[in-house]
């Protein structure tokens, strides 16, 4: 389980590409290495991945065909950055929402509206059939960030931001319809 509170960003330093399979090696921030072992779970843009090898701060993760198909991780290139979060422990503060790391689809930035002290980012879901699971004032994971949904239409949803927010959220301003964000729908909603 994860909290949707991104603990850092990691640079993709190498990719070993095979048919329907890929190994990512990322350079994890030093503060995320303490106690990290092979077999541990680390979310990349919200997608739960398993550590397969550790070489200093270069950590390897294997991505199978389904992961490459359903997330934005298959589109990454060496030099790109991912939002990362180590798995939550029972003693950890849950500052966001409980997130599984199981991705359903991707979403694209459809529109950004900026006004004084506010910014609205509209996302369009790749698989529109999943819109029924996105609820007003519900929460959702986008690129590993736990967010509250501000408005829902039949094809899009809105995430409002304070313009004072910085860091990870700002990367969405650079994205356009050619770049998809990993979208994590909350498991409990899918059970309804």
C-alpha positions in Angstrom: 0.0 0.0 0.0 1.0 3.6 -0.6 -0.2 7.0 0.6 -0.1 9.0 -2.6 2.3 11.4 -1.0 5.3 11.4 -3.3 8.6 11.0 -1.4 10.8 12.1 -4.2 11.6 11.8 -7.9 14.0 9.4 -9.5 15.9 9.7 -12.8 15.6 6.8 -15.2 19.3 6.0 -15.9 19.0 2.9 -18.1 16.5 0.7 -19.9 17.0 -2.9 -20.9 14.3 -3.5 -23.6 13.1 -7.0 -24.5 9.9 -8.1 -26.3 6.9 -7.3 -24.0 9.3 -6.7 -21.1 11.6 -4.0 -19.9 13.9 -3.4 -17.0 14.2 0.1 -15.6 17.1 1.3 -13.6 16.5 4.5 -11.6 18.7 6.6 -9.4 16.8 6.7 -6.2 17.3 9.7 -3.8 19.6 8.8 -0.9 16.8 9.3 1.7 14.8 6.4 0.1 17.6 3.8 0.2 17.6 3.1 4.0 16.6 -0.5 4.5 15.6 -1.0 0.9 16.0 -4.6 -0.1 15.4 -6.8 -3.2 11.7 -7.7 -3.3 10.5 -4.4 -1.7 7.8 -2.4 -3.4 8.4 1.1 -4.7 5.7 3.0 -6.7 6.8 4.7 -9.9 4.2 7.3 -11.0 1.8 5.4 -8.7 2.5 2.0 -10.2 3.7 -0.6 -7.7 7.0 -2.2 -8.9 9.3 -4.7 -7.2 13.0 -4.1 -6.6 14.9 -6.7 -8.5 18.5 -5.4 -8.0 20.3 -2.7 -5.9 23.6 -1.3 -6.9 24.3 1.7 -4.8 21.5 4.2 -5.5 20.8 2.6 -8.9 17.8 0.3 -8.4 16.3 -2.0 -11.0 12.7 -2.8 -11.6 11.1 -5.2 -14.1 8.0 -4.1 -16.1 5.9 -6.8 -17.8 3.7 -6.4 -20.9 0.5 -5.4 -18.9 2.4 -2.7 -17.0 3.8 -1.3 -20.2 0.4 -1.3 -21.8 -1.7 0.2 -19.0 0.7 2.8 -17.6 2.8 5.7 -18.9 6.0 3.8 -17.8 6.5 2.2 -21.2 6.8 5.6 -22.8 9.7 6.7 -20.6 13.2 7.3 -22.0 16.6 7.4 -20.3 16.8 10.8 -18.6 13.1 11.0 -17.8 11.9 11.4 -14.2 9.3 9.4 -12.2 7.5 10.2 -8.9 8.5 7.6 -6.4 7.2 6.4 -3.0 8.2 3.5 -0.8 5.5 1.2 0.5 3.8 2.5 3.6 4.3 0.8 7.0 1.7 0.4 9.7 3.4 3.1 11.8 3.5 5.7 9.0 1.3 8.7 8.9 -1.2 8.5 6.0 -1.1 12.1 4.8 -2.9 11.3 1.5 -5.2 8.3 0.8 -4.5 4.6 0.8 -3.4 3.7 -2.7 -2.9 0.1 -4.0 -0.4 0.8 -6.8 -2.7 -1.1 -9.2 -3.2 1.1 -12.3 -6.4 1.0 -14.4 -5.6 3.4 -17.3 -4.0 6.6 -18.2 -5.3 10.2 -18.6 -4.1 13.1 -20.6 -4.1 16.8 -19.6 -7.1 18.2 -21.6 -7.1 21.8 -20.4 -5.4 24.0 -17.9 -7.1 27.2 -16.6 -5.2 29.6 -14.5 -6.6 32.5 -12.5 -5.4 34.5 -9.6 -4.4 32.1 -6.8 -6.0 29.1 -8.5 -5.3 26.6 -11.3 -7.7 24.0 -12.7 -6.4 21.0 -14.6 -8.8 19.0 -16.6 -7.9 15.4 -17.4 -9.4 13.1 -20.1 -9.4 9.4 -19.3 -8.0 7.1 -22.0 -10.8 4.5 -21.3 -14.0 6.5 -21.0 -15.9 3.5 -19.6 -13.9 4.0 -16.4 -15.4 7.5 -15.9 -18.3 5.9 -13.9 -15.7 5.2 -11.1 -14.5 8.8 -10.8 -16.7 10.6 -8.3 -17.0 14.3 -7.3 -15.0 14.8 -4.1 -13.7 11.2 -4.4 -10.0 10.6 -4.6 -7.8 9.4 -7.4 -4.1 8.8 -8.0 -2.4 10.6 -10.9 1.3 9.8 -11.5 1.5 8.6 -7.9 -0.1 11.7 -6.3 -3.3 11.3 -4.3 -5.8 13.9 -5.3 -9.4 15.0 -4.7 -11.6 15.2 -7.7 -13.2 18.7 -8.1 -15.7 18.1 -10.9 -16.7 15.3 -13.2 -18.2 15.4 -16.7 -19.0 12.3 -18.9 -15.6 12.4 -20.5 -13.3 14.5 -18.2 -12.6 15.3 -14.6 -11.1 18.3 -12.9 -8.4 18.7 -10.3 -8.3 22.2 -8.8 -5.0 23.5 -7.4 -3.8 26.4 -5.3 -1.4 28.3 -7.5 1.0 28.2 -4.5 1.5 24.5 -5.0 4.9 23.6 -6.5 7.1 20.7 -7.2 5.5 17.6 -8.6 2.2 19.1 -9.6 3.9 21.6 -11.8 5.0 18.9 -14.2 1.4 18.6 -15.5 1.7 22.0 -17.0 4.4 20.7 -19.3 2.3 17.7 -20.4 -0.1 17.8 -23.3 -2.3 15.3 -25.2 0.9 13.5 -26.3 1.9 12.6 -22.8 -0.3 10.4 -20.6 -0.4 10.4 -16.8 -0.8 7.1 -15.0 -4.3 7.0 -13.4 -5.1 4.9 -10.4 -8.8 4.4 -9.6 -9.5 3.6 -6.0 -10.3 -0.1 -5.6 -13.3 0.4 -3.3 -15.0 2.4 -6.1 -14.6 -0.4 -8.6 -16.5 -2.7 -6.2 -19.7 -0.7 -6.3 
